[in-house]
Amino acid sequence: MKISQKGLYALQALMMLARHHHQGAIKIRDIAYEEALPEKFLELILLELKNARMVESVRGAKGGYQLRREPSDIRMSEIIRLIDGPLAPFGDAEQLRELIDRDLPHRVLYQVFLDVRDAAARILENTTLADLIRDQGPRTGKTAKRGKNQKKEAASVLPIVIGGQKK
């Protein structure tokens, strides 16, 4: 499974909206600042999330973005599939099943990939935005710009591939 930088930003923005779910719409500028995300890129991501009906925009002086559904109703798998596509390393689960049936000498290899995909899918299907913010612990205010050490710590904790390269 690959999670792009765009996918990671989408997850971070949605987590922020989940933390502030009952406080009304949040301006893009505030999301970008609190999560240390590039504002222009965030605009594109939020537009895609809006088109997928995960968030809604509110116009006006108190406008911005907010979740359309409860954080407990938005699953990580849904977000990742929307932004980054299938969860499997070789396309979707059906393609892996076809490889298992078609490529007999390598059936065992593809079965391992399918098992990994299924395990990851189960975890992502059973993890909601509400779970993420509940497990996150208290925040001590705005993060502003992240330092080099914080980025390294986050990258070393995430067992994912970002942008096609393990970081």
Backbone as CSV, one residue per row, in Angstrom:
resi,resn,N_x,N_y,N_z,CA_x,CA_y,CA_z,C_x,C_y,C_z
1,MET,0.845,-1.166,0.000,0.000,0.000,0.000,0.893,1.233,0.000
2,LYS,0.526,2.193,-0.809,1.238,3.459,-0.866,0.304,4.564,-0.402
3,ILE,0.816,5.402,0.471,0.064,6.582,0.870,0.890,7.778,0.416
4,SER,0.323,8.549,-0.485,1.023,9.702,-1.038,1.050,10.840,-0.025
5,GLN,1.828,11.856,-0.327,1.839,13.046,0.510,0.445,13.670,0.523
6,LYS,-0.227,13.628,-0.608,-1.595,14.139,-0.693,-2.521,13.365,0.243
7,GLY,-2.376,12.050,0.271,-3.187,11.216,1.160,-2.911,11.514,2.622
8,LEU,-1.647,11.701,2.956,-1.272,12.028,4.320,-1.852,13.389,4.728
9,TYR,-1.769,14.376,3.836,-2.337,15.696,4.108,-3.856,15.607,4.290
10,ALA,-4.512,14.806,3.462,-5.963,14.642,3.575,-6.326,14.066,4.939
11,LEU,-5.590,13.053,5.373,-5.844,12.453,6.684,-5.625,13.466,7.804
12,GLN,-4.563,14.234,7.705,-4.275,15.234,8.734,-5.365,16.305,8.782
13,ALA,-5.792,16.783,7.628,-6.839,17.803,7.576,-8.156,17.255,8.129
14,LEU,-8.489,16.029,7.780,-9.733,15.431,8.266,-9.678,15.189,9.776
15,MET,-8.509,14.825,10.280,-8.372,14.668,11.731,-8.613,15.999,12.435
16,MET,-8.086,17.067,11.860,-8.274,18.389,12.456,-9.760,18.764,12.439
17,LEU,-10.426,18.513,11.317,-11.862,18.802,11.235,-12.645,17.927,12.218
18,ALA,-12.198,16.703,12.430,-12.862,15.816,13.390,-12.691,16.342,14.816
19,ARG,-11.501,16.846,15.135,-11.274,17.397,16.479,-12.191,18.591,16.754
20,HIS,-12.533,19.335,15.704,-13.360,20.535,15.836,-14.763,20.321,15.257
21,HIS,-15.201,19.074,15.217,-16.425,18.708,14.504,-17.659,19.526,14.917
22,HIS,-17.859,19.745,16.175,-19.076,20.427,16.624,-18.866,21.923,16.826
23,GLN,-17.802,22.457,16.254,-17.522,23.881,16.401,-17.827,24.673,15.139
24,GLY,-18.409,24.049,14.143,-18.728,24.747,12.901,-17.594,24.669,11.898
25,ALA,-17.731,25.459,10.847,-16.776,25.434,9.735,-15.436,26.041,10.147
26,ILE,-14.368,25.484,9.595,-13.005,25.945,9.869,-12.415,26.457,8.554
27,LYS,-11.820,27.619,8.598,-11.203,28.209,7.401,-9.985,27.395,6.957
28,ILE,-9.775,27.350,5.640,-8.623,26.636,5.087,-7.337,27.146,5.723
29,ARG,-7.233,28.443,5.876,-6.018,29.037,6.450,-5.749,28.470,7.849
30,ASP,-6.801,28.288,8.644,-6.636,27.766,10.000,-6.249,26.289,9.993
31,ILE,-6.832,25.520,9.072,-6.464,24.103,8.946,-4.999,24.003,8.551
32,ALA,-4.617,24.777,7.534,-3.237,24.748,7.041,-2.265,25.133,8.149
33,TYR,-2.610,26.142,8.931,-1.721,26.599,10.001,-1.598,25.549,11.101
34,GLU,-2.730,25.060,11.587,-2.704,24.110,12.702,-2.004,22.816,12.328
35,GLU,-2.157,22.382,11.094,-1.559,21.114,10.666,-0.250,21.303,9.906
36,ALA,0.201,22.548,9.745,1.444,22.857,9.018,1.417,22.261,7.602
37,LEU,0.323,22.535,6.878,0.126,22.036,5.518,0.170,23.205,4.541
38,PRO,0.632,22.957,3.306,0.618,24.025,2.302,-0.822,24.379,1.912
39,GLU,-1.161,25.643,2.050,-2.541,26.092,1.879,-3.097,25.822,0.478
40,LYS,-2.325,26.108,-0.555,-2.810,25.913,-1.935,-3.087,24.441,-2.223
41,PHE,-2.197,23.556,-1.762,-2.385,22.123,-1.961,-3.600,21.649,-1.162
42,LEU,-3.761,22.190,0.042,-4.896,21.836,0.886,-6.218,22.214,0.226
43,GLU,-6.253,23.347,-0.469,-7.471,23.758,-1.178,-7.908,22.679,-2.170
44,LEU,-6.957,22.142,-2.924,-7.267,21.094,-3.904,-7.752,19.820,-3.223
45,ILE,-7.113,19.475,-2.131,-7.489,18.266,-1.390,-8.907,18.412,-0.832
46,LEU,-9.203,19.558,-0.237,-10.533,19.767,0.334,-11.614,19.796,-0.741
47,LEU,-11.287,20.310,-1.902,-12.241,20.284,-3.010,-12.549,18.836,-3.413
48,GLU,-11.515,18.005,-3.467,-11.719,16.586,-3.790,-12.552,15.896,-2.702
49,LEU,-12.278,16.203,-1.445,-13.059,15.632,-0.341,-14.497,16.137,-0.368
50,LYS,-14.692,17.375,-0.799,-16.040,17.931,-0.925,-16.800,17.208,-2.034
51,ASN,-16.150,17.000,-3.166,-16.794,16.299,-4.283,-17.156,14.867,-3.914
52,ALA,-16.385,14.279,-2.985,-16.668,12.919,-2.519,-17.670,12.918,-1.357
53,ARG,-18.151,14.100,-0.980,-19.164,14.275,0.057,-18.680,13.868,1.450
54,MET,-17.374,14.032,1.698,-16.845,13.811,3.044,-16.860,15.095,3.849
55,VAL,-16.653,16.207,3.160,-16.701,17.513,3.820,-17.681,18.391,3.046
56,GLU,-18.072,19.480,3.682,-18.902,20.467,2.994,-18.305,21.834,3.259
57,SER,-18.526,22.719,2.308,-18.025,24.082,2.477,-19.172,24.977,2.910
58,VAL,-18.822,25.957,3.715,-19.785,26.941,4.197,-19.270,28.298,3.744
59,ARG,-20.125,29.071,3.092,-19.725,30.386,2.591,-19.909,31.449,3.658
60,GLY,-19.248,32.556,3.424,-19.447,33.703,4.292,-18.294,33.948,5.243
61,ALA,-18.462,34.980,6.073,-17.412,35.394,6.999,-17.062,34.286,7.988
62,LYS,-18.024,33.483,8.368,-17.778,32.377,9.300,-17.689,31.062,8.542
63,GLY,-17.367,31.159,7.263,-17.325,29.981,6.404,-16.037,29.196,6.526
64,GLY,-15.980,28.138,5.769,-14.834,27.251,5.760,-15.293,25.848,5.427
65,TYR,-14.634,24.865,6.006,-14.976,23.463,5.761,-15.315,22.777,7.068
66,GLN,-16.206,21.786,6.954,-16.559,20.946,8.092,-16.907,19.558,7.576
67,LEU,-16.850,18.574,8.453,-17.213,17.213,8.074,-18.698,17.140,7.765
68,ARG,-19.050,16.345,6.769,-20.476,16.136,6.448,-21.091,15.085,7.347
69,ARG,-20.241,14.173,7.831,-20.722,13.072,8.669,-19.981,13.090,9.997
70,GLU,-20.464,12.323,10.919,-19.798,12.172,12.210,-18.419,11.541,11.993
71,PRO,-17.421,11.935,12.778,-16.087,11.325,12.660,-16.125,9.795,12.810
72,SER,-17.071,9.291,13.578,-17.179,7.839,13.769,-17.730,7.133,12.529
73,ASP,-18.209,7.889,11.545,-18.754,7.302,10.313,-17.786,7.403,9.127
74,ILE,-16.615,7.964,9.350,-15.646,8.121,8.254,-14.456,7.217,8.537
75,ARG,-14.276,6.225,7.679,-13.234,5.209,7.869,-11.962,5.567,7.111
76,MET,-10.832,5.177,7.674,-9.553,5.450,7.018,-9.496,4.828,5.626
77,SER,-10.046,3.634,5.478,-10.016,2.960,4.179,-10.703,3.800,3.109
78,GLU,-11.801,4.431,3.458,-12.555,5.273,2.533,-11.712,6.462,2.066
79,ILE,-11.005,7.074,2.998,-10.175,8.240,2.678,-9.006,7.832,1.788
80,ILE,-8.310,6.778,2.172,-7.130,6.335,1.420,-7.514,5.889,0.020
81,ARG,-8.602,5.131,-0.103,-9.037,4.696,-1.438,-9.406,5.893,-2.318
82,LEU,-10.047,6.887,-1.732,-10.445,8.075,-2.487,-9.211,8.805,-3.018
83,ILE,-8.231,9.034,-2.169,-7.082,9.853,-2.542,-6.018,9.039,-3.277
84,ASP,-5.738,7.819,-2.816,-4.600,7.058,-3.338,-4.955,5.769,-4.075
85,GLY,-6.214,5.419,-4.138,-6.598,4.230,-4.889,-6.566,2.963,-4.049
86,PRO,-6.413,1.801,-4.693,-6.524,0.511,-4.011,-5.507,0.345,-2.880
87,LEU,-5.871,-0.503,-1.936,-5.002,-0.768,-0.795,-3.946,-1.835,-1.095
88,ALA,-4.110,-2.570,-2.166,-3.198,-3.672,-2.481,-1.943,-3.174,-3.183
89,PRO,-0.802,-3.872,-2.986,0.439,-3.456,-3.644,0.396,-3.616,-5.168
90,PHE,-0.460,-4.506,-5.673,-0.610,-4.712,-7.118,-2.061,-4.514,-7.508
91,GLY,-2.531,-3.298,-7.453,-3.916,-3.043,-7.821,-4.858,-3.471,-6.707
92,ASP,-6.049,-3.898,-7.067,-7.036,-4.251,-6.046,-7.008,-5.746,-5.733
93,ALA,-7.830,-6.135,-4.783,-7.860,-7.527,-4.329,-8.228,-8.479,-5.469
94,GLU,-9.127,-8.051,-6.320,-9.553,-8.915,-7.435,-8.391,-9.214,-8.380
95,GLN,-7.557,-8.209,-8.658,-6.383,-8.435,-9.514,-5.424,-9.428,-8.871
96,LEU,-5.252,-9.332,-7.565,-4.388,-10.286,-6.873,-4.956,-11.698,-6.949
97,ARG,-6.259,-11.825,-6.789,-6.884,-13.156,-6.898,-6.694,-13.739,-8.291
98,GLU,-6.776,-12.894,-9.315,-6.550,-13.353,-10.688,-5.102,-13.824,-10.872
99,LEU,-4.153,-13.090,-10.306,-2.738,-13.496,-10.380,-2.517,-14.829,-9.675
100,ILE,-3.170,-15.036,-8.552,-3.052,-16.301,-7.819,-3.547,-17.454,-8.677
101,ASP,-4.659,-17.252,-9.374,-5.229,-18.308,-10.219,-4.431,-18.522,-11.498
102,ARG,-3.867,-17.448,-12.059,-3.225,-17.510,-13.367,-1.743,-17.885,-13.306
103,ASP,-1.009,-17.376,-12.334,0.441,-17.563,-12.266,0.775,-18.620,-11.210
104,LEU,0.591,-19.883,-11.575,0.744,-20.981,-10.617,2.127,-21.052,-9.966
105,PRO,3.230,-20.828,-10.701,4.539,-20.913,-10.039,4.740,-19.857,-8.938
106,HIS,4.003,-18.766,-9.027,4.180,-17.681,-8.051,2.944,-17.456,-7.185
107,ARG,2.076,-18.445,-7.190,0.818,-18.343,-6.452,1.034,-17.965,-4.988
108,VAL,1.996,-18.609,-4.348,2.273,-18.371,-2.928,2.677,-16.907,-2.694
109,LEU,3.481,-16.357,-3.578,3.915,-14.964,-3.458,2.710,-14.018,-3.506
110,TYR,1.847,-14.209,-4.470,0.678,-13.335,-4.604,-0.309,-13.537,-3.458
111,GLN,-0.364,-14.756,-2.930,-1.227,-15.014,-1.786,-0.748,-14.214,-0.571
112,VAL,0.575,-14.116,-0.391,1.113,-13.306,0.710,0.699,-11.846,0.528
113,PHE,0.823,-11.332,-0.695,0.410,-9.950,-0.953,-1.078,-9.751,-0.673
114,LEU,-1.882,-10.740,-1.032,-3.318,-10.650,-0.774,-3.588,-10.677,0.733
115,ASP,-2.861,-11.521,1.454,-3.031,-11.582,2.912,-2.642,-10.255,3.562
116,VAL,-1.554,-9.651,3.085,-1.125,-8.348,3.607,-2.194,-7.305,3.308
117,ARG,-2.691,-7.309,2.100,-3.736,-6.363,1.710,-4.978,-6.538,2.568
118,ASP,-5.375,-7.796,2.783,-6.574,-8.061,3.579,-6.402,-7.615,5.026
119,ALA,-5.213,-7.857,5.594,-4.953,-7.439,6.976,-4.977,-5.912,7.082
120,ALA,-4.320,-5.235,6.142,-4.310,-3.769,6.143,-5.726,-3.236,5.950
121,ALA,-6.465,-3.840,5.039,-7.842,-3.391,4.781,-8.710,-3.547,6.023
122,ARG,-8.548,-4.669,6.746,-9.329,-4.866,7.971,-9.030,-3.763,8.999
123,ILE,-7.762,-3.442,9.160,-7.386,-2.399,10.117,-7.961,-1.053,9.683
124,LEU,-7.795,-0.720,8.407,-8.268,0.574,7.907,-9.789,0.658,7.886
125,GLU,-10.465,-0.454,7.611,-11.928,-0.482,7.621,-12.470,-0.298,9.031
126,ASN,-11.713,-0.744,10.023,-12.172,-0.683,11.408,-11.618,0.507,12.179
127,THR,-10.943,1.429,11.492,-10.405,2.621,12.140,-11.088,3.848,11.549
128,THR,-11.729,4.612,12.414,-12.439,5.816,11.977,-11.676,7.063,12.407
129,LEU,-12.123,8.194,11.898,-11.538,9.463,12.346,-11.723,9.637,13.854
130,ALA,-12.846,9.192,14.377,-13.087,9.291,15.822,-12.038,8.481,16.586
131,ASP,-11.686,7.306,16.076,-10.647,6.494,16.720,-9.311,7.220,16.708
132,LEU,-8.988,7.831,15.585,-7.698,8.518,15.457,-7.583,9.680,16.440
133,ILE,-8.630,10.473,16.554,-8.516,11.633,17.439,-8.638,11.229,18.902
134,ARG,-9.330,10.151,19.181,-9.439,9.656,20.556,-8.086,9.124,21.021
135,ASP,-7.372,8.429,20.134,-6.083,7.833,20.466,-4.942,8.843,20.399
136,GLN,-5.209,10.019,19.880,-4.164,11.013,19.655,-3.709,11.675,20.944
137,GLY,-4.571,11.771,21.919,-4.224,12.466,23.147,-4.466,13.951,22.992
138,PRO,-4.303,14.686,24.074,-4.589,16.121,24.028,-3.561,16.877,23.207
139,ARG,-4.032,17.939,22.557,-3.141,18.822,21.798,-2.877,20.051,22.635
140,THR,-1.686,20.565,22.525,-1.313,21.698,23.362,-1.320,23.004,22.591
141,GLY,-2.071,23.088,21.530,-2.138,24.334,20.760,-1.691,24.107,19.339
142,LYS,-1.570,25.194,18.628,-1.215,25.114,17.213,0.218,24.664,17.040
143,THR,0.449,23.893,15.983,1.767,23.314,15.776,2.700,24.230,15.021
144,ALA,2.173,25.244,14.361,2.974,26.129,13.500,3.767,25.275,12.526
145,LYS,4.986,25.657,12.239,5.810,24.882,11.315,6.521,23.788,12.085
146,ARG,6.541,22.586,11.516,7.221,21.483,12.168,8.709,21.582,11.929
147,GLY,9.449,21.224,12.937,10.902,21.211,12.812,11.384,19.935,12.159
148,LYS,12.663,19.879,11.828,13.242,18.707,11.175,13.100,17.467,12.041
149,ASN,13.311,17.599,13.338,13.232,16.444,14.220,11.833,15.853,14.260
150,GLN,10.804,16.698,14.271,9.444,16.193,14.295,9.131,15.430,13.020
151,LYS,9.575,15.921,11.873,9.316,15.213,10.617,10.001,13.860,10.631
152,LYS,11.247,13.803,11.120,11.968,12.534,11.167,11.280,11.557,12.100
153,GLU,10.822,12.044,13.267,10.127,11.169,14.198,8.871,10.603,13.575
154,ALA,8.079,11.443,12.925,6.846,10.975,12.305,7.140,9.967,11.216
155,ALA,8.136,10.231,10.400,8.464,9.317,9.307,8.961,7.982,9.829
156,SER,9.701,7.978,10.930,10.231,6.722,11.434,9.147,5.882,12.102
157,VAL,8.042,6.505,12.525,6.961,5.785,13.163,6.003,5.199,12.139
158,LEU,5.844,5.863,10.993,4.884,5.426,9.991,5.464,4.312,9.133
159,PRO,4.886,3.107,9.216,5.377,2.013,8.380,4.683,2.016,7.020
160,ILE,4.759,3.146,6.322,4.079,3.272,5.043,5.055,3.808,4.011
161,VAL,4.657,3.701,2.780,5.438,4.239,1.690,4.770,5.516,1.252
162,ILE,5.518,6.605,1.217,4.968,7.889,0.825,5.615,8.302,-0.480
163,GLY,4.788,8.580,-1.468,5.283,9.056,-2.753,6.166,8.046,-3.471
164,GLY,5.949,6.752,-3.230,6.689,5.721,-3.941,8.024,5.367,-3.306
165,GLN,8.450,6.117,-2.284,9.705,5.822,-1.612,9.467,5.720,-0.127
166,LYS,10.092,4.735,0.509,9.958,4.632,1.949,10.760,5.749,2.577
167,LYS,10.129,6.446,3.492,10.789,7.593,4.132,10.981,7.327,5.599
